[in-house]
Structures are given as C-alpha cells and as structure tokens.
C-alpha cells in the first residue's frame, strides 16, 4: 500500500509560450514529414508535445510573423500550405489537444561548406518549466513505500492526473537519489505519469534504525555510537541484508507490481542504467522499453553466490551486516575522504562537462545523505556486494531476445563511462537508437535536461504509436541507416544555449567511427593551419 507524504509542490501544468511562432503541423507519415525550407530562410526546427494547443516556428533571421507569411505566399506550392493538408497529429495522452510540429533547414558549417557531412540541421526545442507563476511545471509529491518491515523506500512522483498516459520510472546513479530527476518529473510529468526511486541504502531509503548496533558499553563514545552498522550482531530484520544489484532489481520489481501496477518505460543513469537493463532482462513482462543514460557496464567485484557458489565461499564477507572489524578502519578512512564537502564538489566538477550548470541542490542533497548515521556502513555494503546473476552484456542480450525496445542517450564528455561503452551497446543491438550529446558529461539528464526530455518524449511517442511517429530528429528515412548530427538550441535563464546531438545509424560500425575520427582530426588540423 502506498504511503504518501508530500514534501514539495509546484503549480499545475501550463502551456508553452508560443508568441512569435507560426503554427505548423507535422504529419504522421515519415516520408511526408521530410520537409526542408529554402536555405535562405534558415528556419529552425521544433518538435514539441506537451499536450498544448499550438506551437510554431521561429526563424534564425529574426523574421516576424508577417515576413513568414510573405515567404508562404511567395512559394507556388507553399510549405505551410502543404502542411495544412496533412493528417492530424498524434493522439493525446491527456484530455488536452496534443501537437507535433516540425520544420527543418540545413545550416552550413562555416569551416568547410564543400563537404556535405559538414552541413548540420539546427533544431529549436522547448525550454524547461521555470519558477514563474505561469510555468512551474507538474507538481512533485514525495512518498514512502514500505516494501518489508524496516525496508522503507522513498520515491517521488508526478503527473498522476494523466490517467491514461504511459508510466515512466527513473532509476538514479550511485550516491544520488530521486532528487536527481527533478527536471524530468516537472517537465515530463505534464504529459506522462512519472516516478523516481531511491535505491535501498541510498538517498532517503536508508534504514530508520541500526542494522548492527554497537553494544551499550561505557567504552563506546557518543561519536562512534552515532555511526550505524559497526556492531557485533545483526538485528533480525537485517540478517541477510546486503545492498546489491540483485536487491535493487527485486526492489524495482515489487515497486512496479505493488505501487504502479502496470508495465513501464524504465530509464536509468549510471548504476541506475545497469539496474534498469538487469531488471528488464529478468522481468520483460513489466517493461515497455529501456533508456540508458551513460549506463555503467559493470558493477560489483566479488563472485555471485548463485552463479559461482564455490568461488563465492572464498570470500567469507560480501557486504552483509555487521561489517567485519578488519574492514572498519579502511571504510572509516575512505568514507571520511569521499564524504568531505570538498571531495563531493570535485566529483561534481568531473562529471558535469558544462561547469555553468547549477548543482547547488544536488550538492546539498548528497551532503545531507552522507551525514546520515547509516551512510558509511551502507557505502561499505554496496562496495563489497557481489556481482549480479547476469553481466551487463548478458542482460543486454536477453533484452534483445525478448524484443525489448532500447534507447541510448549518452553524454560524450563523460570522464567515467566513455562514449566507447555506449557505442559498444549500439554494436551489440544495432536497432537501438543511440543519441550522443556534446557537450555533456556523466549525468546528461541533469546537465542538458531540455535535450534528454525532448529525446525521451519523442522516443516514447514513437513506441506508443507503433512507429507512426518517427524517432526524434529522424526527418529523413536515410538517417535511420546512416546517422546524422543536429544542433539543438533552447533557452535557459534567458540565454540561448546550443548542443550537438549525433545519432548513430543502423549501419554504424567501429570502423566507421575510426574513419570519422581520423577525418575530423584532419579537418581540424587543416582548419588550424590555414
């Protein structure tokens, strides 16, 4: 049974500001939607679906509505006139009218206009909800779910009024929690029903009592008594507790079955990506699709006791409580270092490619979790937990055999999960859509949420309409095989920002990547020596 405790809210969903935009509708047919404006007009493109009434197209050259109308009138068989005859847009998931609009133009790269590969389409995408009274996004509710006695899971949810909308579940990376998906809940909650979990042992899903309390003795200082998990005996409820990837897989399964009650689209970043894939491989009946955001391709160092029982016996301790005395000093030393505010700040600088990204809230929430009395022992349990029953590659293969749709969205400048790992997944599952964002680091959903939300929304719509709506940005059928690059523009804090998104086509290979890298390097060398 779901236990609700609302911590914060924001105003109801509001419409995107459509001033200075011309209403243009995109049809469902992929061939029909292959539309290009004349190069001199330099239209930006937009693909928007917020359950809104209308949206439009802004021109790079600051064209007013009358100028756009003149362009329309000058064309014998005008672009805008043709669009009026197209079929209606995608059926809305909510009671409000849905819209799906797209006009594109190819913008030439000034470095070398002679090469077709240097021509990139520029796409205007919507901004995130802000803190204004008219655009705060979907309200977020903070809740607790009691899975088992003393196993209380914290989660956040949004968009519950979208009764018939698809269900989307977000899984966090190591060391963070549901708070890391605030930008997804506020934005995507306007169209979907969205949940974000805290894994047991992390975030606000840490235990509410000590799993292995210290003995009450005059020799125990108050400082040590405030740190949980370092006692000599385990309390009954934590007798077999270990914060492993198998535990988190089961946690996600029961959460979906007991709280949501239907199959979901599941999205995971870093560790959460591995758990999402692992869960989908073991429970395909509960999954409609998986999106990996810079998913870590491995987790755990010790052998799995189910898979390798003899080998596992060599390691007498594998993350259970209480922590052995021989590892206490090591854990205390390491934890003191990594939980220091300076260390947390340095880690955030590493994983975010754009250092102008505001991470104050994330920093404070991580610091708050690190100060919990159960944090140090939980960290040790996670680090010494055994591997999962399936490797990342095995889970991926099983998902492929079960025909589970997979989408890959990776930040190119990730210092930990390099682009190679995402490209390797693409090689194993050629039919998976792979979008690589630059500049973006290990947490693209928080660093460039406008782009990630745009891609997620389009990917889900593509699946929900059984392919009637093309994948995000795939305005040309040849793009599915050959890939492309797009410059996505959006407004944040009153300023225009732009990132490059590269889509890897179905014909992509490692050899193609090597040739592309060599060519890019030679082009840069030629450009700098001019």
Buried (B, 14 or more C-beta within 10 A) or exposed (E): EEEEEEEEEBBEBBBBBBEBBBBBBBBBEBEBBBBBBEEEBBBBBBBBBBBBEBBBBBBBEEBEEEBBBEBBEEEEEBBBEEBEEBEEBBEBBBEBEBBBBBBBBEBBBEEEEEEEEBBBBBBBBBBBBBEEEEBBBBBBBBBBBEBEEBBBBBBBBBBBBBEEBBBBBBBBBBBBBBBBBBBBBBBBBBBBBBBBBBBBBBBBBBBEEBBBBBEEEEEEEEEEBEBBBBBEEBBEBBEEBBBBBBBBBBBBBBBBEEBBEEBBBBBBBBBBBBBBBBBBBBBBEBBBBBBBBBBBBEBBEBBBBEBBEEEBEEBEBBBBBBBEEEBBEEBBEBBEEEBEEEEBEEBBEEBBBBEEBEBEEBBEBBBEBBEBBBBBBBBBBBBBBBBBBBBBBBBBBBBBEEEBBBBBBBBBBBEBBBBEBBBBBBBEBBEBBBBBBBBBBBBBBBBBBBBBBBBBBBBBBBBBBEEBBBBBBBBBEEBBEBBBBBBBBBBBEEEEBEBBBBBBBBEBEEEBBEEBEEEEEEBEEEEEEE
